[in-house]
Amino acid sequence: MPTRQGWTAMFAGVGAVVVGRLFGLIELYFLGSAFLAAVVIALAIVNRPLPRLSVRRVARPATVGVGEASRVDIQVTNNSSVRAPRLALWEPVGHKGGAPMLLAPLGAGQAVSAAYRVPTAHRGVVRVGPLRAERSDPLGLASRSNWLAGAGEVLVVPQQLRLDFPTASSAGRLGEHLRMKSFGQTGSEFHSQREYVAGDDLRLINWKSSARSTTLIVRETALEGVQQCTVALDTLADAYDHDGFERAVCAAASVVAAASAAGIAGRLVAPGLDLRGPDVAPMSLRWLATVAVGRDLVDHTRSGRTAGDGLGIVVVVTSHVTSRAAVATMAAAAPDESVIVVCTMTPAAGSRAFTVDATSLSELSRSWRSLVLGQVGARA
């Protein structure tokens, strides 16, 4: 395809040939012919078959957190027996811009590598490619484009804060609350034996040990700790501004990761979503990378817990403690569930609920630590 310079040379050549022919100006006639011949030669050069080139694209890493470094390495190899021409490469990156690269002539069997950084300022899927090669003649009169490789992607997941997961041994009001709930759970792991006292559950009497003693012996089991963690993400569009929703996504990702690191069975629920199982942490990250605000109300009770699930924690991530999602979650919580409300828009000052101030990421980390570890300044 002729370039702008090529079209200019072509029109100038045609004009010079016509004028030279009409007025008998042989010099002008030959000059126009030279212009036309240059364009024809340029088209012949760029339309020669391109040697077989293979492209290997590797994202390092392919999944990256917001703000972390990621790059794409590209290796181009000439698999033919002829020399490859000089090529200008262009790889689109995301929705805006791309990576330009200049490929020098490659001999048979030679390979060359290049790399560029991937923008990771925002969560989401960054599409890279397809890789386009453009070759032109030495005078720049014609060019032709070829696709060398298809598209790929780099997944930018939400930022994850390192949070301590609450347990029955945690300090502060939350830890005391979980310990009180754990007394109502029947453990399965043997802890010790003691003498029977009035009010003990008769089902706990160890009759074999009692037969060898003058008193009844009761079998004690270890207190059950937290067994389940459900993270409910409120996505109502009218509840957040942009930054508030991004903090909500970060908080949800951080709590799911904390539960997974603590060996707790995790679950992520949102409108139209219910993720659970051993791979809930990576699946949640991928979903949270592209989640957007909507108009439906989250319901953590749908397809929810059973009687044998044990002690559980529900973390509802929302805009404020009186939001529709927070009120509905606290009202629907089971007797063996403890609800923590993470507020990203307004702090829940004075609330009797277990709350976490997430009006900034630094405040989210501090407030969560205060709630779980019972440090001074807890807002719960």
Helices and strands as residue ranges (DSSP letters): H 4-23, H 26-46, E 53-60, E 63-65, E 71-78, E 87-92, E 98-103, E 111-117, E 124-128, E 131-136, E 143-149, E 152-157, H 172-182, E 190-195, G 202-204, H 207-211, E 217-221, E 226-233, G 237-239, H 242-261, E 265-270, E 273-276, H 280-288, G 307-309, E 311-318, H 324-332, E 337-343, E 354-357, H 361-373
